[in-house]
Amino acid sequence: MVKNIDRALQDAILAMRILRKSIIDHGHMEAMAEFDGLMSVTISEAERELTRWQSSHRAERSGEAK
């Protein structure tokens, strides 16, 4: 079970970025163009979700502190 969702999302985003960079570095961009496009969208969506989760989590924590 994941106890730290924030960290898990950050790690997943980093892993996707590393995979994408590896594809580019090894010259497989042409063959993987469709996959790269999908990865780009996936990374953007994951970053938005992380930001949304962090914002809601902060709001919950500030509500608990009152």
Secondary structure, 3 states (H helix, E strand, C coil): CCCCHHHHHHHHHHHHHHHHHHHHHCCCCCCCHHHHHHHHHHHHHHHHHHHHHHHHHHHHHHHHHC
